[in-house]
Amino acid sequence: MLEVADIFRAHGPSWRHEQRGHLSVGQLKVMSAIESCRSAALGGHALRCSACAQPQLAYNSCRNRHCPKCQSSAAQRWLDARQADLLPVDYYHVVFTLPAPISAIAYTNKELVYGLLFDLAAETLRTIAADPKHLGARIGVTLVLHTWGSALTHHPHVHGIVPGGGLALDADRWIGCKPGFFLSVRVLSRLFRRRFLEELAAAHGRGQLRFFGEHAALADPGAFAQWLAPLRQCEWVVYAKRPFAGPAAVLAYLSRYTHRVAIANSRLLAFDERGVTFRWKDYRAEGRTRHKTMSLNSAEFMRRFLLHVLPGGFHRIRHYGLLANARRKCNLATARTLLHQPAPAVAHSSEAPTGTGHTQPTFRCRHCGAPMLILETFARVPHIRGPPVSAVRS
């Protein structure tokens, strides 16, 4: 199967040379990780099946969160941990999207703008839910950041999974939503728009925004205020989907969103003289005409892919309200008591302890499914680094 790694290995070195000085350290690290993933460069294990004696070489993964090959196991571990958080109530899917002009300046202000997107989407949901005119309850929210559209364009938005109800403000009862209805998207959209523009203007006043190229003039306060004015009138897209069919459906849905990367290897169709051809979905079209193919030259494909590299240490999955990490266990225990749900069973890891406080991965035979025996472990290839700058100058 064609992989993003194949494109990076074939054209990455020459493209990096052409783009010298224009790629961030984070982008270079992502390219290096994807090119090395599941190859001898990262080391691995020589294995033999304990049942059918089939030999196998298993190369180590890069574990980079932007790598298309490294997300399935990470997603499964995350979902296993979230299994205990599910409540016996309806769940809703909400989406908060930034208008195109703000998306354009977000690329050079990722940490600030993405952080505002997270915090203000959560604040909006919690504020409206706490209002007695709407729900009058404290709710929990899990938000997942996506920065791409289907064509790999820069399109920041957050997906939220929200239980259909919350704890009363005095925590003495559970208040559920109306059947099939969460909160008014019009009300959510208006508050989200107002709060986001307030915080963006405040960040500009503190000198926290950076502008380059065609947006350089926005560094001037007057020009920035004029640029913001139309955004106070346009519609901001907030979407709420009807409830899922039970907790199992919530987990199945989460598995498609939590650890997704800009493009999955399964969407790649061809890599030839025309460039890279992949499937994409045009949401402006209707019915079957939504599903289309697109071809980009390799340089443009890599450029678009790397648009979505997140700042180092930036968390793309966040929990708020009842689900915030500091009080999640206590809040969920209270909710289960009020909903008459027993506490979940404690999950046990299926990996074997090594006696050093770590767990040893279990390899399974691809032919019969039996455990594989590790015959040999080989180390990763050491990085070749240049001499210190001082040594070169001397």
Secondary structure, DSSP 8 states (H G I E B T S, - for coil): ---HHHHHHHHHHHHHHHTTTTS-HHHHHHHHHHHHTTSGGG-EEEEEETTT--EEEEE-----TT-TTSHHHHHHHHHHHHGGG--SS-EEEEEEE--HHHHHHHGGGHHHHHHHHHHHHHHHHHHHHHSTTTT-EE-EEEEEEEEE-TTS-EEEEEEEEEESEEEETTSSSEEE--TT--S-HHHHHHHHHHHHHHHHHHHHHTT-----GGGGGGGSHHHHHHHHGGGGTS---EEEE---SSHHHHHHHHHHHTT--SS-GGGEEEEETTEEEEEEE-TTS-GGGGEEEEEE-HHHHHHHHHTT---TT--SEEEEETTSTTTHHHHHHHHHHHHT----------SEE-SSSSEE---B-TTT--BEEEEEEE----------HHHHH-
